[in-house]
Amino acid sequence: MAAERRNFWTIIATVWLAATLVLAAMQVLTPGDRPLLADTDDAMRMVTATDLLDGQPWQDTNQYRDNAPYGISMHWSRLVDAPLAVLIALERIIGMSDLAAILWPLLLLAPLLALSALWAERIAGPGQTLAALALPLLSLPILAEFSPGRVDHHNVQIVLTGGLALALADSTNHRNAPVIAGLLAAASLAIGMETLPFVVLAIALVCLNWAFDPLRWRRPMVGFALALALANTGFFLLAVPPSAYLARVCDSISLTYVTAAALAAAVMLIAARFGPENLKTLSSRLLLLAILGGLAVGAMLMLFPECARGPYSLVDPRMMALMDAMAETRPLWVVLRDQPGLALAMVLPPLAAMLVMVARLRATSGAEQLAWIVLLSFLALALLMTIVQFRSARFTAALAVPAGVWLVAETRRRYLAGTGPARAAGLVAAWLAFAGIAQFPAVNLLATLAPAPALAAPPRPGFFVAREKCFTAGNFAELAALPPGIVLAPPTLGPHILHYTPHSVVSAAFHRNTEGTLDALTFYEDDEQTARAIVAQRNVDYVVGCPAIPAIRTWSWLKPMSPPQAPLEILAIVESAP
């Protein structure tokens, strides 16, 4: 048995190392000027991690160079900044630029592959390790989130969510699994509120399992409840300074979520005191949970009414209107209309996984059925989130892999049990059903043969318009050489300016900086008098644009500082008074 486990982990390590070398080589050796940090969130994460390394206090998450000259508070977690800061320090010691941004997502690929292999072992039995390791590497969303340069927190959340689901599925088999599930749920909330729906689902699944089987689930429910409440409180104390303990915050770890976790834990702990000898029927236990849960929800609405609409409840409505223009926040039906190849390649594997999971629910029982229930619940929720906002497809991809592994294992078993083209075709189809990387070119080709769809209305100029060729590191060398000052640029350029230069920016396109973002957009869209007033109020030194983003006005008080064909258009303010 020990030798088998060593072989299991050796295979995982070998495949991870091979994948890491290939992905790193593709980034380093691919010809062309492709940016390493192709997303604004990735660039901003490098900024916050560097600030931490350079001495900014752990509990001070303000970004003093955004919303210049005033600064802005950030809602991001230091739990992701810390390991990146360590890698940046190593990068500085050995003199290898971009090491942190290349290495961090590849390091996270290791636990993702390990989770996939453990899930495969859990639902498909031993011997399916290679399939479990191959399918994630054939998934477009997974490759996108775990390739070099993807240093935002979404890949961390994918790993934590997959681990949470696995720990829940093992809660009655392994003594420590419920505690691990509670810890992972709390950690995911501490990093970002994107996983809040999964944590709520985990709480609901634990409670429902107790209602159906109170004898087996009493201890797991107690362990999960205590771990969730205590860990959530610990992450709160770690992240928030005492002066902000009572702050009303909806989009990050705060008293709001400490209270919510404590109330959820109280519901579970009170319910756990009642066994089948007290509440003899399922309906009586469900009624108790409904009463306790209703009281908890009512208490939250009384104590924190401002967060009733979710993590973005306190965001300025003007900013919410702008955020609706983000490409990744579009609903699925809009993406299907505008980019059918991408949308279908992202959605087909999870849909195939749903069919497998529903079939397995009907064919299994006991602990095996519980695993399928957890997987199906998590995937169904992720698909629902994807319909509302397409960016949640990153979660569906990872949650679909275990079903793909089971299908590959089953079709392979049938193929080996007999011969014939039908069995071989079934095995190939099982692989292709979950290989988004293979589906994308095929579906995209079919989409190009169809009539071109009418594109959705474009976002406002210069806001969340991603233009990768603007984000290449070398583009910012000329700007970085200028004396430090305040830069007014399209918000989508802000994080890269912060990362690659010593300058400050009016806006880096994050939802807490409403005034800076509106000022930046107004500068491009309004009249000259309004633009000059914004420049004077914020003491702007430079105006910067990119040819792929709407052009800068050519007013007389803007002095060109860059040649005509430069990758960035740089202008200095020669007269800022209205």
N, C-alpha and C positions, 0 to 999 in steps of 0.2 A: 504493500500500500504506500509506504514512504517513497519507494522508487517511482511509483506511478504519479504521485504528487509532484515529485521533482521533475519528472518528464513533462507534466502538465505546465508547470511554470517555466520550464526551459523553452518549450514551444512558444509560449506567449512572449517571452523575452526576445527570442530569435526573430519572430515576425515583427514585433515592435521595432527592433533595431533595424531590420531591413526596410520597413516602411519609413522610418525616420531618415535613413540615409537617402532613400529615393526622393522623399518630399523636400529634404534640405537641398539635395543636388538640383532638383527642378527649380528651386528658388534662386540658387546661386549661379547655376550654369545656363539658365534659360536666356537666350539672346533677347535684346530689346531692353527698353527702359521701363520695366514693369515695377510699380511701387511696392515696397515691402509692406507698408502700412496703407492698405487700399481703402480703409474705412475710417471715418472721423473718430469713432469710438476707440479704435486701436491706437490712434495717435494720442488721444487724450489720456488713455490709460498709461502710456509711456510718460506723459507729462506728470501725472499724479505719482507714479512710482519713483520717478527721478526726484521730484520734490521731497518725497519721504526720505530717500537716500541722502539728499543734500541737507537734511536737518529739519524739515518741517515736522512739527510734533504729530504723533500718531493720531490724536483725537482732533487735530485741526485739519479738516478736509476742505477748507476754503481754497478757492483758486483765485489768487490775488492778481493774476495777469489776465483773467477773463473779466468782461464787463468793465474794462478799463475806463477811468482810473479808480473805480469803486470796488472791484472784486465781486465775487459771488460764492455762495456756499455750494458744495457738490454733495450729491447723494450717494456717491460710490463708496465701496468698502475698502478698508486697508488690508483686508484678508487676502485680496488679490494683489494689491500693491506690494506687500511684503516680499513674497517670493520673487517677483519681478525685480524689486530693488536689489535683492541678493545677486541675481543674474547680471544686472547692470553693473554692480560693483565688480563682479568677476570680469565682465566685459572691459571695464576700465583698467583692471590689473593686467590683463593679457594683451590689451590693445586691439581687440577684435571687435570692430563696429557691428552693430545689429545682432550680436550674439543673443541677447536677451529676447528680442522679438522673434528670432528664429527658433530658439530652443524651448521657450515656455510652452507653446501649444503642442510641440512634439513630445514634451515630457507628459503632458496631460493625456496624450494618446495612449500611454501605457495603462493607466487605470481604466480608460474606456474599453480597451481591448480585453483587459482582465475581467471586467464586468460582463462583457459579451460572452466570454468563455464560461464564466460561472453561471450565467443565465442558461446557456446551452446545456451545460451539465445538469442544471436543475430541471429542465423541461424536456430535453431530448436524450438524456443519458450520456454516459461517457463515450469518448471516441469522436465527438463532433467539434473538437477544438479548432481544427483548421478552417472549417466552414464558418465558425463563430468569429474567427479573426479575419477572414477574407471579406465577408459581407459588409462590415463597416467601412472597409477600404474601397468598396464599390459604390458607396453612397455619396451622392453629391453634397447634401447638407453636412454630413459628417466630415468629408474632406475639406469643405469650405471652412468649418469651424476649428479644425485641428491642423491646419497647414501653417507654415511659417508666416509670421506677421499678425496672426489672429490672437491678439493678447487681451482682448476684451473679456468680460467675465462670463460670456454665454457658454463657452466650452466647459468652464468649471461647473456651471449650473446643470449642464447636460449630464456630467459625471455624477453629481450629487443626486439628481433626480433618478437616474438609473439605479444608483446604489440604494436610494430610499425605497424604490419599488421592490428590489431584490430582498432587502431586509424585512419588509412587510411580508413578503411571500414566505420567508423562513421563520417568521415570528413564533410558530409553534414547534419548530424543529430544533432551533438553536436558542439557548437561554439568553444570549446577549443580543440577538437580532433586534428585539423591540427597542432596546436602549440605543443601539446603533441607528435604527430608523429615526428615533427622536433627535439624536445628535445631528444626523444628516439633514433632517427637516429644518432644524434651527439654523444650521450653517447656511443652507440655501437662502433662507430669509435674510440672514445677516448680510449676504452678498448682494442680493437684489430681489425686488418684489415680483419679478417675472415668474418666480416659482410659487407664489402665494396660492394659486389655484391647486397646485399639486399637494401642497401641505394641507389645505382644507380637505382635499380628497383623501389623503392619508388618514386624517383624523376620522373622517366619516367611515372609512373602511374598517378601522380598528373598532369603532363603536358598533358597527353593524355585525362584524364577526363575533363580538361579545354577545350581542343580542341573540344571535343564532346558536352560539355555543359558549355559554358563560363559564362553564367549567374549564375548558381549554384556554379561553382567551382572557380570563381574569388577570393572571400574572402578566401576560404580554401587554395588556392595556395599562396596567399600573406602571410597568417599566417604560413604555412609550410616553405616557403622560408626564412622568417625573423628568425623564430625559429632555423632552421638548421644552417644558417650562423652565427648568433650571439652566439648560444650555442657552435658551433664548435670552434669559436674564443675564447670563454671563457675557454673551456677545454684545448685549446692550451696554453693560458696564465697561466693556473693553473699548467700545467704539465711541461712546457719547461722553463728553465732559460733564462734570456735575452741574455746571451752569445751564446745561440744556436738558437736564433730566425731565423737566415738565413741559418741554416744547411740544407743540402740536404739529406733528410731522406724519405724513401719509406715505411718502415715497421711499422711505428708508427705515432701518431699524430704529425704533423709538419707543416711548412709553406706550404708544398705541398698540404695538405688536407684542410688547411684554404683557400688557393687560389681556390682550386677546389670547395669547398662549396660556396664561395663567387661568383664565376662565375655561378654556377648552380642557386643560388638565383637571380643573376642579370637576367639570362634568364627568370626565372619565373616572376619576378617583371615587366620586360619590356613587356612580353607577356600579363600580367594581365591588362596592361593599355589599351589593345585593346579589345573592346567588340564586340558583334555580329553586332553592327551598323557600326563598322569599317571593320571588317573581316567577311563578311556575309556567307562564306561557310567553311565547314570543311577542304577542301583542302587548302584554303588560310591560315587557322590557323596552319595546319600541316606544311605548307611551312615555315611560320614564325618560328615555333619551330625548324625546321630543319636548317634554316639559323643561328639562334641564337645559337643553340646547336653546330653546326659545328664550329662557331667562338670560342666558349668556349673551345671545344676540341683542336682546333688549337692553342689557346693561351696556354693551358696546355702543349702541346707537345713542344712549343717553350720555355716556361719558365722552364719546368722540363722534359727534354727528357730522363734523366736517370731513370725515373720512368715509362716509357712508357710500360714496360712489366709487371707492377704490383708491389705489395708490396715487392716481393723478387728480384726486378731488380738489386739491388746493392749487393746481396749476392755473395760471391766468387764462381765461377763455380765449384771449387773443393768441396766446401761445398754443393752446390746444388746436385752434384752427390751422395753425401752421404745421403742427405735428401731423395732422391728418394728411398732409401732402407728402409725407415721407414715403419712399418706395416700399419700405419693409412693413409699414403699418397699413398698407392697402388690404382690403378683404380679398379672399381667395377668388371670388368671381371676377374681380377687376383684373387680377393677375392672369387668370385664365383667358380673359379677353385680349389683354395687351401682350402677354408672353406665354402663349399656350404650351410651348415646348418646355419651358422651365417649370411651369405650374404642374403639368402632368407628370414630369419626371420626379418632382418632389412628392406628389400625392399618390401616385400609383402603388409604390411599395407599402405605405401605411394602409391603403385600402385592401391590398392583398393580405396583409397581416391581419386585418380585422376579420376577414373571411376565415382564415386559419384559426384564429382565436375562438370565434363563435363555434366552429366545428369541434374544436378540442374541448370546449366547455361541456358539450353534450356527450362527449365520449370519455370523460374522466370523472374522478371523484376524489374526495379527501384532500390531502396535501397537494397533489398534482393539480387538482381543479382550482385550489386556492391560488396557485401561482398564475394560472391562466386568468382567473378573475382579476387579480391585481394588474396584470399586464393589459388586459382588455380595458379596464377602468382608466388606467393612465393614458393609454393610447387614444381611447375615445375622447377623453378630455383634451388631449393635445390636438386632435383633429378638429374639435370644436373651436379651440383657440385659433387654429390655423385658418378656419373659415372666416373668423372675425378679423384676424391680423395675420398675414401670411408669414411673418417672421417666426411664428411658433412652429413652423415646419422643421426647424432645427431639433425640436424635441421629438416630433413624430418619427423622424428617421431612426434615431437610436432606439426608441421603444419598439419599432417594428422589426428590428434585427432578430430577436429570439424566435419569433414566429417563422421568419425566413429560414433560420437554422433548422428548426423542426421540420419544415417542408422539404428542405434539401435532404435531410437525413432520411425522411420517410420515402421520398422518391428514389433515393440511392438504394435503400434497402429493397425496394421493389425491383429496381433495375438489376441488382445483383442476384435476386431470387429467380430471375428468368431473363430471356432475351427477347429482342424484337424492337423495331423502330419506335413503337408507341411508348415503351418504357424509357428508351433513351431520350425521346422528345420530352417526356414528362420531367426528366431530370434537368435537361437544359432549360425548360420553361421555368422550373422552380428557381434556378439561379437568376434567370433574366428578370423574373418578377420582382426581385429585390435588388437588382443592380441598376440603380438610378444613373450611374455613369455610362451605362450602355443604352439605357432608355432615352436619355436626353438627345443624342444626335438623331436617333430614329424618329422620335416624336417631333423633334424640331424640324426635320426634313419634311414630315407630313404637314406640319403647320405652315411651312413656307409654300406648299402647293395650294393651300386653301386661300381664299380671298383675304387680303390684309384687313385686320380689324380696325375699327375706329379707336384710336388711342384715347385713354382717359385724359381729362384736362391736366396740363402740366402744372407743377407747383410754381409758386411765385418765384421770380428770377433770383437766383443766387442763394436760395435757402438750402433745403436738403437735396440738392442736385449733385449726385456723386459723379465726379469726373476724374477717373483714375490717373489720367496723364498729368493732372495738376498736382498729384500727391507725391511724385518722385522726389527723393531726398535732394538730389542735385539741383532741383529747381529753386531751392531756398538758399543756396550759397550766397548769391548776390545780396539778398535781403538780410541774411545773417551778418554780413560784413558791415552793414550800416550801424551807426550809433543806436543803442537801444531807445525805443520810443513806443508810442501807441499806434497800432495799425488798425485801420478800418478796411475790412475785406468782406467778401461774401462769407456768411457764417460757416459754410461748408469747408472753407479754407482755414478757419480759425484754429482748430486743434493742431494741424500740421505746422502752422506758423509758431504756435507755442512750443511744439516739440523741437523743431529744427532751428529756431532762432531765439535770441534773448528778448524779443519784443513782447509787448502785451497786445491784446486784441479787444475790440469792442464786443465781439460775440464769437463764441465757439459752438453755437447752435445747440445748447443744452436747455432743457425746459425750465430751469429755475431762472434763467437770464432772459426774462421777457423784454425788459426795456432795452438792453443792449442789442438784442436780435432785431427788435422793431426799428431801432435807430439805424442799424446797418442796412436793413432793407429799405427804409425810407430814404436813405442817402442815394440809393440807386434809382428809386422810383419817383421821387418828388422833385420839386423845382430847385433851382440853384440857391435861393435864399434859405430854404429849409436845410439844404445840405451844408451850407456854410455855418448855420447855427449849430448843427450837430457837431461839426468839426471843432468849433470854438468851445462848446460846452464840455467836450470830452478831451480837449487838448490833443487832438489827433496830430501825429507827425507824418504818417505815411498812409497812402491809399494804395491797396494792392488788389490786383485782379489776375485772372487766368484766361487765356483765349477761349478755353472750353466753357467758361462761365460768363454770363452777360457782361458786356464791355463797360469800362469806366467812362464817365462823361469827360469831355475835354474842355473843362473850364479853365480860365486864364490863371487861376490861383493854384492850379495843380501842375507842378513841374516834373516832366518825365525824368526818371532816374535810370531807366533800363533801355537797352537798344530795342528797335522795333520787333525783332524776331525772338526776343527773350521768352523763356517759358512762363515767367511771371511778369506782369506789367506792374512796375513800381513807380509811384508818383509821390513827390514830397509836397507838403503844404507850404506855400510861400506867403500866403496871407490867410490867416484863419479868422480874423475878426469880421463879423457881418458888415 
